[in-house]
Amino acid sequence: MSKVAVLGAGAWGTALAMHIALQHDVVLWARNSGHVSGMRKARANPLYLGEFPFPEKLTVEDDLATAVAGADLILSVVPTAGFRPILQQLKALGISQPFIWANKGLEPQTAKLPFEVAQEELGSDYPWGVLSGPSFAAELVRGLPTAITLAANHKELAQQAAQLIHGSCLRVYNSTDVIGASVGGAVKNVMAIAAGISDGMGFGNNARAAMITRGLAEITRFGMALGAKADTFMGLAGAGDLILTCTGQYSRNREVGLQLASGKSLDSILAGLGHVAEGVNTAREVMRRAEVIHVEMPITYEVNQLLTNQKTAQDAVSALLGRGQRQESA
């Protein structure tokens, strides 16, 4: 593998493209031709990632067919809501290259995880996988140490794709637990909203630690019910990503929780973010899925109640604290 097409020029897509372009030829695709034109002129992505200069091996493109032509690997970083449409466009182009995605969440309305969408659109035998783990674009682009997981449906692809992306400040571990990596990356965003609410209400470090720990128990229950491996949730794509998103200063989902605790409306919060906060839609879809597979998820339930204006932050917290005493278990 020597050429990579990265689809989606948001902050994380651009940071990954810039990192990979330190060693390989990379085409960064964005749908908006104006955005692409601006990046070509600036040789940077000031709209989403500041003035960090693009490496020489990075080019930008607004035509999808041109972007993926000749690529050895396609890496999709489009939002989850646009994941199926991009797969359908790629199918229409007749792609055969290995396909990796880095978006996290559940598809609106269907409550399906990205790997389930990939199964439906590309088939179970198509070589695909997910890149997940604790990673802020603002730190990777600065060359700060980062470690993530690449899980694929074929062991060889997991190893080869991880080796391609691995390097410099980014350490990439490989796995075959696509389900676990997908669940961890999706549901941690809901827990980050809960952590932000806790911090915003001044509940302190004890409450945050408890919320993260019990949040991990919820994520593990949900993932294992779908067929994930328990060990995955103790690793980078599970606990690692959860801890970062619940505590990090760049976490958009934690920021949503902080602002909800201050009394701001969800609409005004999202309008001011300027970026996607996947946890908002994910909370609803996770609850939809949890009810079908009969998995108890009290934190997710209360976050969803708050996001849909059925409860205040104080009432949601009171409901969690008022739950009956029980034995600790996953």
C-alpha positions as CSV (number, residue, x, y, z in Angstrom):
1,M,0.0,0.0,0.0
2,S,1.5,3.4,-1.0
3,K,-1.5,5.7,-1.9
4,V,-4.4,6.5,0.5
5,A,-7.7,8.3,-0.3
6,V,-9.0,10.0,2.9
7,L,-12.7,11.0,2.5
8,G,-13.9,13.8,4.7
9,A,-11.9,17.0,5.4
10,G,-13.1,17.8,8.9
11,A,-10.6,18.1,11.7
12,W,-9.9,14.4,12.3
13,G,-9.9,13.5,8.6
14,T,-7.5,16.2,7.9
15,A,-5.2,15.3,10.8
16,L,-5.1,11.7,9.7
17,A,-4.4,12.7,6.1
18,M,-1.6,14.9,7.1
19,H,-0.1,12.2,9.3
20,I,-0.3,9.5,6.7
21,A,1.1,12.0,4.1
22,L,4.4,12.1,6.0
23,Q,5.1,8.7,4.5
24,H,2.7,8.0,1.7
25,D,0.8,9.8,-1.1
26,V,-2.6,11.0,0.1
27,V,-5.6,12.5,-1.6
28,L,-7.9,14.3,0.8
29,W,-11.5,14.5,-0.5
30,A,-14.2,17.0,0.5
31,R,-17.6,17.3,-1.0
32,N,-17.6,21.2,-0.9
33,S,-15.7,22.6,-3.9
34,G,-15.3,25.9,-2.1
35,H,-13.7,24.2,0.9
36,V,-11.4,22.3,-1.4
37,S,-10.4,25.5,-3.3
38,G,-9.6,27.2,0.0
39,M,-7.4,24.3,1.1
40,R,-5.6,24.3,-2.2
41,K,-4.8,28.0,-1.9
42,A,-3.8,27.8,1.8
43,R,-2.1,24.4,1.7
44,A,-3.9,24.0,5.1
45,N,-7.4,23.5,6.4
46,P,-8.0,26.7,8.4
47,L,-11.8,26.0,8.5
48,Y,-11.4,23.0,10.8
49,L,-7.8,22.6,11.8
50,G,-6.0,26.0,11.8
51,E,-3.0,27.0,9.8
52,F,-1.0,23.7,10.1
53,P,0.7,23.3,6.7
54,F,0.0,20.3,4.5
55,P,2.8,17.9,3.8
56,E,4.1,17.8,0.2
57,K,2.5,14.3,-0.4
58,L,-1.0,15.6,0.4
59,T,-3.3,16.8,-2.3
60,V,-7.0,17.8,-2.1
61,E,-9.9,16.9,-4.4
62,D,-13.6,17.4,-4.7
63,D,-14.3,14.7,-7.3
64,L,-14.8,11.4,-5.5
65,A,-13.9,9.2,-8.5
66,T,-10.7,11.1,-9.0
67,A,-9.9,10.9,-5.3
68,V,-10.2,7.1,-5.0
69,A,-8.7,6.2,-8.4
70,G,-5.4,4.3,-7.9
71,A,-5.7,4.3,-4.2
72,D,-4.5,1.2,-2.3
73,L,-6.6,2.0,0.7
74,I,-9.7,4.2,1.3
75,L,-10.1,5.8,4.7
76,S,-13.6,7.4,5.3
77,V,-13.9,10.0,8.0
78,V,-17.4,11.4,7.0
79,P,-20.0,11.8,9.8
80,T,-22.0,8.7,10.6
81,A,-25.2,10.2,9.1
82,G,-23.4,10.4,5.8
83,F,-21.7,7.0,6.0
84,R,-24.2,4.9,4.0
85,P,-24.5,7.5,1.2
86,I,-20.7,7.6,0.7
87,L,-20.6,3.7,0.6
88,Q,-23.3,3.8,-2.0
89,Q,-21.4,6.3,-4.1
90,L,-18.3,4.2,-3.8
91,K,-20.2,1.0,-4.8
92,A,-21.4,2.8,-7.9
93,L,-17.8,3.6,-8.8
94,G,-17.0,-0.1,-8.5
95,I,-14.3,0.1,-5.8
96,S,-12.4,-3.0,-4.8
97,Q,-9.8,-1.4,-2.4
98,P,-9.8,-2.2,1.3
99,F,-12.0,0.3,3.1
100,I,-11.5,1.7,6.6
101,W,-13.7,4.2,8.4
102,A,-13.0,6.4,11.4
103,N,-16.5,7.8,12.1
104,K,-18.1,6.9,15.5
105,G,-21.8,6.6,16.2
106,L,-25.0,4.8,15.1
107,E,-26.9,5.5,12.0
108,P,-29.9,7.8,12.5
109,Q,-33.3,6.0,12.4
110,T,-31.9,2.5,12.0
111,A,-29.7,2.4,15.1
112,K,-27.1,0.4,13.1
113,L,-23.4,0.6,13.8
114,P,-21.1,1.5,10.9
115,F,-19.9,-2.1,10.5
116,E,-23.5,-3.2,10.1
117,V,-24.0,-0.6,7.4
118,A,-20.8,-1.8,5.7
119,Q,-22.0,-5.4,5.8
120,E,-25.2,-4.3,4.1
121,E,-23.6,-2.1,1.4
122,L,-20.3,-3.9,0.7
123,G,-20.9,-7.4,2.0
124,S,-19.4,-9.4,4.9
125,D,-16.5,-10.7,2.7
126,Y,-15.4,-7.2,1.5
127,P,-12.1,-6.2,3.3
128,W,-13.1,-3.4,5.7
129,G,-12.5,-2.2,9.2
130,V,-12.6,0.6,11.7
131,L,-10.0,3.0,13.2
132,S,-10.9,4.0,16.8
133,G,-9.3,5.0,20.1
134,P,-8.4,8.1,22.2
135,S,-7.5,10.7,19.6
136,F,-7.9,14.5,19.3
137,A,-7.1,15.9,16.0
138,A,-5.6,19.1,17.6
139,E,-3.0,16.9,19.3
140,L,-2.1,14.6,16.5
141,V,-1.6,17.5,14.1
142,R,0.9,18.9,16.6
143,G,2.9,15.7,16.7
144,L,1.9,14.8,20.2
145,P,2.0,11.0,21.1
146,T,-1.2,9.2,20.2
147,A,-2.2,5.5,20.3
148,I,-5.3,4.0,18.6
149,T,-6.7,0.6,17.4
150,L,-7.4,-0.6,13.9
151,A,-9.9,-3.5,13.8
152,A,-10.7,-5.3,10.6
153,N,-12.8,-8.3,9.5
154,H,-9.6,-9.9,8.1
155,K,-6.5,-10.3,10.3
156,E,-4.1,-9.6,7.4
157,L,-5.9,-6.3,6.6
158,A,-5.8,-5.3,10.2
159,Q,-2.1,-5.8,10.3
160,Q,-1.3,-4.2,6.9
161,A,-3.6,-1.1,7.3
162,A,-2.3,-0.6,10.9
163,Q,1.3,-0.7,9.6
164,L,0.5,1.8,6.9
165,I,-1.0,4.3,9.3
166,H,1.5,3.6,12.2
167,G,4.5,5.8,12.5
168,S,6.0,9.0,13.9
169,C,3.8,10.1,16.9
170,L,0.9,7.7,16.1
171,R,1.0,4.2,17.4
172,V,-1.6,1.9,15.8
173,Y,-2.5,-1.5,17.3
174,N,-4.4,-4.1,15.3
175,S,-7.5,-6.2,16.2
176,T,-10.2,-8.3,14.6
177,D,-12.9,-7.2,17.0
178,V,-14.7,-4.7,14.7
179,I,-17.9,-4.9,16.9
180,G,-16.1,-4.0,20.1
181,A,-14.2,-1.1,18.5
182,S,-17.3,0.2,16.9
183,V,-19.4,0.1,20.1
184,G,-16.7,1.6,22.2
185,G,-16.2,4.5,19.8
186,A,-19.9,5.2,19.6
187,V,-21.3,4.9,23.1
188,K,-18.4,6.7,24.8
189,N,-19.7,10.0,23.2
190,V,-22.9,9.6,25.3
191,M,-20.9,9.1,28.4
192,A,-18.9,12.2,27.6
193,I,-22.1,14.2,27.6
194,A,-22.9,12.7,31.1
195,A,-19.4,13.6,32.3
196,G,-19.8,17.1,31.1
197,I,-23.1,17.5,32.9
198,S,-21.5,16.1,36.1
199,D,-18.6,18.5,35.8
200,G,-20.8,21.4,34.9
201,M,-23.0,20.9,37.9
202,G,-19.9,20.9,40.1
203,F,-20.2,17.3,41.3
204,G,-16.4,16.9,41.5
205,N,-13.8,14.2,40.8
206,N,-15.5,11.4,42.7
207,A,-18.6,11.7,40.7
208,R,-16.7,11.8,37.4
209,A,-14.7,8.7,38.2
210,A,-17.9,6.8,39.2
211,M,-19.6,7.9,36.0
212,I,-16.8,6.8,33.8
213,T,-16.5,3.5,35.5
214,R,-20.2,2.7,35.4
215,G,-20.3,4.1,31.8
216,L,-17.7,1.6,30.8
217,A,-19.9,-1.2,32.4
218,E,-22.8,0.0,30.2
219,I,-20.7,0.1,27.1
220,T,-19.4,-3.4,27.8
221,R,-22.8,-4.9,28.4
222,F,-24.1,-3.3,25.2
223,G,-21.1,-4.5,23.1
224,M,-21.1,-8.1,24.4
225,A,-24.8,-8.4,23.7
226,L,-23.9,-7.6,20.1
227,G,-21.0,-10.1,20.0
228,A,-18.0,-8.0,21.0
229,K,-15.1,-9.3,23.0
230,A,-14.9,-8.1,26.6
231,D,-11.1,-7.5,26.4
232,T,-11.6,-4.8,23.8
233,F,-13.4,-2.6,26.3
234,M,-10.3,-2.6,28.5
235,G,-8.2,-1.3,25.7
236,L,-7.7,1.8,23.6
237,A,-11.0,1.5,21.7
238,G,-12.9,1.1,25.0
239,A,-11.5,2.5,28.3
240,G,-8.9,4.7,26.5
241,D,-11.4,6.5,24.3
242,L,-13.9,6.8,27.1
243,I,-11.5,8.4,29.5
244,L,-10.2,10.9,26.9
245,T,-13.7,11.9,25.7
246,C,-15.0,12.3,29.3
247,T,-12.1,14.4,30.5
248,G,-10.3,16.1,27.6
249,Q,-10.5,19.8,26.8
250,Y,-11.2,19.2,23.1
251,S,-14.2,16.9,23.6
252,R,-17.2,18.3,21.8
253,N,-19.5,15.9,23.6
254,R,-18.3,16.8,27.0
255,E,-18.7,20.5,26.0
256,V,-22.4,19.7,25.2
257,G,-22.8,18.3,28.7
258,L,-21.1,21.3,30.3
259,Q,-23.3,23.8,28.5
260,L,-26.5,21.7,29.2
261,A,-25.6,21.9,32.9
262,S,-25.4,25.7,32.6
263,G,-29.0,25.8,31.4
264,K,-28.4,26.5,27.7
265,S,-30.8,24.9,25.2
266,L,-29.5,22.0,23.0
267,D,-30.2,23.9,19.8
268,S,-28.1,26.9,20.8
269,I,-25.3,24.6,22.0
270,L,-25.1,22.7,18.7
271,A,-25.4,25.9,16.7
272,G,-22.3,27.3,18.5
273,L,-20.1,24.2,18.3
274,G,-19.3,24.4,14.6
275,H,-18.5,20.6,14.6
276,V,-20.5,17.4,14.9
277,A,-21.2,16.1,18.4
278,E,-22.1,12.5,17.6
279,G,-23.3,11.7,21.2
280,V,-26.4,13.7,20.7
281,N,-27.9,11.5,18.0
282,T,-26.1,8.4,19.4
283,A,-28.0,8.6,22.8
284,R,-31.3,8.2,21.0
285,E,-30.2,5.4,18.7
286,V,-28.4,3.4,21.5
287,M,-31.6,3.5,23.6
288,R,-33.6,2.3,20.6
289,R,-31.1,-0.6,20.1
290,A,-30.8,-1.4,23.8
291,E,-34.5,-1.9,24.1
292,V,-34.5,-4.4,21.3
293,I,-31.6,-6.5,22.7
294,H,-32.8,-6.0,26.4
295,V,-29.7,-4.3,27.8
296,E,-30.0,-2.0,30.8
297,M,-28.3,1.3,30.2
298,P,-29.3,3.8,32.9
299,I,-26.8,6.5,32.2
300,T,-27.6,6.5,28.5
301,Y,-31.3,6.5,29.3
302,E,-31.0,9.6,31.5
303,V,-28.8,11.5,29.0
304,N,-31.4,10.8,26.3
305,Q,-34.2,12.0,28.5
306,L,-32.3,15.2,29.1
307,L,-31.5,15.7,25.4
308,T,-35.2,15.2,24.4
309,N,-36.3,17.8,27.0
310,Q,-38.1,15.2,29.1
311,K,-36.0,15.9,32.1
312,T,-33.7,18.6,33.6
313,A,-30.1,17.9,34.3
314,Q,-30.9,17.9,38.1
315,D,-33.8,15.4,37.6
316,A,-31.6,13.1,35.5
317,V,-28.9,13.1,38.1
318,S,-31.4,12.5,40.9
319,A,-32.8,9.5,39.0
320,L,-29.4,8.0,38.7
321,L,-28.6,8.6,42.4
322,G,-31.9,7.2,43.4
323,R,-31.5,3.8,41.8
324,G,-31.6,0.8,44.2
325,Q,-28.5,-0.6,45.8
326,R,-27.0,-3.6,44.0
327,Q,-23.9,-5.7,43.7
328,E,-21.2,-4.3,41.4
329,S,-20.8,-6.1,38.2
330,A,-20.4,-5.4,34.5
